[in-house]
Amino acid sequence: MNGKIKYRFTSKMWQHDSPGGWYFVSLPIIISKEIRENLGWQEEGWGRMKSFAAIEEVQWDTAIWFDSKSDTYVLPIKSEIRKKAGIELNTEIEIRIWI
């Protein structure tokens, strides 16, 4: 992760309430605020910021998205990642991300 800033946090996975909604974890507001203040210039359209994430030994290239309703970034957790990491809805998980 050369030159990237690492964050570690614990969060519960949740599902968006739309039909077939995506699964996410929300970054803590204090971390989101720090990322937005210091790295916000890296945001692309719709508050998207490229990142790298890890849950236990499962690692992947991804992006976080700023959600103005909750004033925090959210990290989508695809089905493949959920299966590999063995996580389920409302499961509290430790996540590492690099921005």
C-alpha positions as CSV (number, residue, x, y, z in Angstrom):
1,M,0.0,0.0,0.0
2,N,2.8,2.4,-0.9
3,G,1.9,6.1,-0.2
4,K,-1.6,5.3,0.9
5,I,-3.2,6.3,4.2
6,K,-4.6,3.4,6.3
7,Y,-7.7,3.4,8.4
8,R,-9.0,0.6,10.6
9,F,-12.5,0.5,12.1
10,T,-15.3,-1.8,13.2
11,S,-18.8,-1.5,11.6
12,K,-21.9,-3.5,11.0
13,M,-22.8,-4.5,7.5
14,W,-26.3,-3.2,6.4
15,Q,-28.4,-3.4,3.3
16,H,-29.9,-0.5,1.3
17,D,-33.7,-0.6,1.5
18,S,-34.3,-0.6,-2.2
19,P,-35.3,-3.9,-3.9
20,G,-32.2,-6.0,-4.3
21,G,-30.3,-3.3,-2.4
22,W,-26.5,-3.3,-2.1
23,Y,-24.7,-4.2,1.1
24,F,-22.5,-1.6,2.8
25,V,-20.6,-0.7,5.8
26,S,-20.5,2.9,7.0
27,L,-17.2,4.5,7.9
28,P,-17.3,6.3,11.3
29,I,-18.1,9.9,11.0
30,I,-14.8,11.1,12.5
31,I,-12.9,9.1,9.9
32,S,-15.1,10.3,7.1
33,K,-14.6,13.9,8.2
34,E,-10.8,13.4,8.2
35,I,-10.8,11.8,4.8
36,R,-13.0,14.5,3.3
37,E,-10.9,17.3,4.8
38,N,-7.6,15.9,3.8
39,L,-8.2,13.8,0.7
40,G,-11.5,15.2,-0.7
41,W,-9.7,16.5,-3.7
42,Q,-9.4,12.8,-4.8
43,E,-13.2,12.5,-5.1
44,E,-14.6,11.7,-8.5
45,G,-18.2,12.1,-9.5
46,W,-20.9,11.5,-6.9
47,G,-18.4,11.6,-4.0
48,R,-16.6,8.4,-5.2
49,M,-13.1,7.9,-4.0
50,K,-10.9,5.0,-5.1
51,S,-9.6,2.8,-2.2
52,F,-8.3,-0.6,-1.3
53,A,-10.1,-2.6,1.4
54,A,-9.5,-5.7,3.6
55,I,-11.7,-7.8,5.9
56,E,-9.6,-10.4,7.6
57,E,-7.5,-11.9,4.8
58,V,-9.9,-10.9,2.0
59,Q,-8.5,-7.9,0.1
60,W,-9.9,-6.0,-2.9
61,D,-9.7,-2.8,-5.0
62,T,-12.8,-0.8,-4.4
63,A,-14.2,2.7,-3.8
64,I,-15.9,4.5,-1.0
65,W,-18.8,6.8,-1.7
66,F,-19.8,9.9,0.3
67,D,-23.4,9.7,1.5
68,S,-24.6,13.2,2.2
69,K,-27.7,11.9,4.1
70,S,-25.6,10.2,6.7
71,D,-22.7,12.6,6.4
72,T,-20.2,9.7,6.0
73,Y,-18.6,7.5,3.5
74,V,-20.0,4.0,2.7
75,L,-18.1,1.0,1.5
76,P,-20.0,-1.4,-0.7
77,I,-19.5,-5.1,0.1
78,K,-20.1,-7.3,-3.0
79,S,-21.5,-10.8,-2.8
80,E,-18.1,-12.3,-3.6
81,I,-16.4,-10.5,-0.7
82,R,-19.2,-11.4,1.7
83,K,-18.9,-15.1,0.8
84,K,-15.1,-15.1,1.0
85,A,-15.1,-13.4,4.4
86,G,-18.1,-15.3,5.7
87,I,-20.0,-12.2,6.8
88,E,-23.7,-11.7,7.1
89,L,-26.1,-8.8,7.4
90,N,-25.8,-6.9,10.7
91,T,-22.5,-8.7,11.4
92,E,-19.9,-6.4,13.1
93,I,-16.7,-6.7,11.2
94,E,-13.2,-5.1,11.4
95,I,-12.3,-3.4,8.2
96,R,-9.1,-1.9,6.9
97,I,-9.1,0.6,4.1
98,W,-6.4,2.5,2.3
99,I,-7.0,5.7,0.5
